[in-house]
């Protein structure tokens, strides 16, 4: 299969945050997006895990998981910086103080299960960002969330394409 043309990042910059001021509600939203069970940190670790596991049977797919994990790492970095801009500390915990836990990772070894789970996770992430857009007041932060959503939508397309390929190849 030809996986070279799979895009994992929208080719435009991420908006800068302007006009940030201390706001605990915004910090809590950012912490949940960055470090909760359904978060960018979970996605980073999930996709890096999958890149290693998938490499054993399909190295091209493993490389795509890794590329998507790197994009998610960019999202995590942006959110961690935003936490500090809105007056918080970027600790690895959600808004309730629950520390990040690697039990959040799905340790499936079957490619079709990984891909189906990833599609659901990306859809959940988009829902979380859309909900966050409704709740935060800072327009530049809303723009950042919208830009991240564009990458997440590309990830869904990539995972669906890979899923179709895996099913076709019976991998």
C-alpha positions in Angstrom: 0.0 0.0 0.0 1.1 3.6 -0.6 1.2 5.4 2.7 3.6 8.2 1.7 0.8 10.6 0.9 -1.0 10.4 4.3 -1.0 13.8 5.9 -0.9 14.0 9.7 -0.6 17.8 10.2 -2.4 20.7 8.5 0.1 22.9 6.7 -0.5 26.2 8.6 0.8 27.7 11.8 -0.7 27.3 15.2 -2.2 30.6 16.5 -0.4 32.4 19.3 -2.2 33.1 22.5 -2.7 36.8 23.2 -4.4 38.6 26.1 -4.1 35.8 28.5 -4.6 36.5 32.2 -5.0 34.3 35.3 -8.2 32.3 35.0 -8.6 29.0 36.9 -11.5 27.8 34.9 -9.4 28.1 31.7 -6.5 26.4 33.4 -8.8 23.5 34.4 -10.0 23.1 30.9 -6.5 23.1 29.5 -5.3 20.6 32.1 -8.1 18.2 31.1 -7.3 18.6 27.4 -3.6 18.1 28.1 -3.4 15.5 30.8 -6.6 13.6 31.5 -7.7 10.1 30.5 -8.8 11.5 27.1 -5.9 13.9 26.5 -3.0 14.9 24.3 -0.6 13.2 26.7 -2.6 10.0 26.5 -2.5 10.3 22.7 1.2 10.8 22.6 1.9 7.8 24.7 -0.7 5.7 22.9 0.6 6.4 19.4 4.3 5.9 20.4 3.4 2.6 22.0 1.5 1.6 18.8 4.4 2.7 16.6 6.6 0.1 18.4 4.0 -2.7 18.4 2.9 -2.1 14.8 6.5 -2.0 13.6 6.6 -5.8 14.2 4.0 -6.5 11.5 3.7 -3.3 9.5 6.6 -0.9 9.7 5.0 1.7 7.4 2.0 1.9 9.7 4.2 2.1 12.8 6.0 5.1 11.2 2.6 6.8 10.7 1.6 6.2 14.3 4.9 7.8 15.3 4.4 10.8 13.1 0.9 11.3 14.5 2.3 10.9 18.0 4.8 13.8 17.3 1.9 16.0 16.2 0.1 15.2 19.4 3.3 16.1 21.3 3.1 19.5 19.6 -0.5 19.9 20.8 0.6 18.9 24.3 3.4 21.4 24.3 1.1 24.2 23.2 -1.5 23.3 25.9 1.2 23.1 28.6 2.5 26.6 27.7 -1.1 27.9 27.6 -1.6 26.5 31.2 1.2 28.7 32.3 0.0 31.7 30.4 -3.4 31.5 32.2 -1.7 31.3 35.6 -1.4 27.5 36.2 1.4 25.0 36.6 1.6 22.3 33.9 1.6 19.4 36.3 0.7 16.0 34.9 -2.8 16.0 36.5 -6.3 16.8 35.4 -8.5 19.6 36.9 -9.5 17.3 39.8 -5.9 16.7 40.8 -5.9 13.1 39.4 -2.3 12.4 38.4 -1.8 11.1 34.9 -1.8 7.3 34.8 -0.5 5.0 32.1 -3.5 2.8 32.6 -5.2 5.3 30.3 -3.3 3.6 27.4 -5.0 1.0 25.4 -2.4 -1.8 25.1 -4.1 -3.7 22.2 -1.7 -5.4 19.8 -4.1 -5.9 16.9 -3.9 -3.3 14.3 -7.6 -3.1 13.5 -8.4 -2.7 17.2 -5.7 0.0 17.5 -7.1 1.9 14.5 -10.7 1.7 15.6 -9.8 2.9 19.1 -7.8 5.7 17.6 -10.7 6.9 15.5 -12.9 7.0 18.5 -10.2 8.8 20.6 -9.7 11.4 17.9 -13.5 12.0 17.7 -13.7 12.3 21.5 -10.8 14.8 21.4 -12.6 16.9 18.8 -15.7 16.9 20.9 -13.7 18.0 24.0 -12.1 20.8 22.0 -15.5 21.9 20.7 -16.8 21.9 24.2 -13.8 23.9 25.4 -14.4 26.5 22.7 -17.8 27.1 24.2 -16.4 27.6 27.7 -13.3 29.7 27.3 -13.4 33.5 26.8 -10.0 34.1 25.2 -10.5 34.3 21.4 -6.9 33.4 20.6 -7.2 30.2 22.7 -10.4 29.4 20.8 -8.5 29.8 17.6 -5.7 27.5 18.9 -8.3 24.9 19.7 -9.9 25.2 16.2 -6.4 24.7 14.7 -5.7 21.6 16.8 -9.1 20.2 15.7 -8.0 20.5 12.1 -5.0 18.2 12.8 -7.3 15.8 14.8 -9.6 15.6 11.7 -6.6 14.7 9.6 -5.7 11.9 12.0 -9.2 10.4 11.7 -8.8 10.4 7.9 -5.4 8.8 8.2 -6.6 6.1 10.7 -9.6 5.3 8.5 -7.4 5.0 5.4 -5.1 2.7 7.4 -8.0 0.7 8.7 -9.3 0.1 5.2 -5.8 -0.9 4.2 -5.4 -3.3 7.1 -8.7 -4.9 6.4 -7.7 -5.2 2.7 -4.4 -6.8 3.6 -5.9 -8.9 6.4 -3.1 -7.7 8.7 
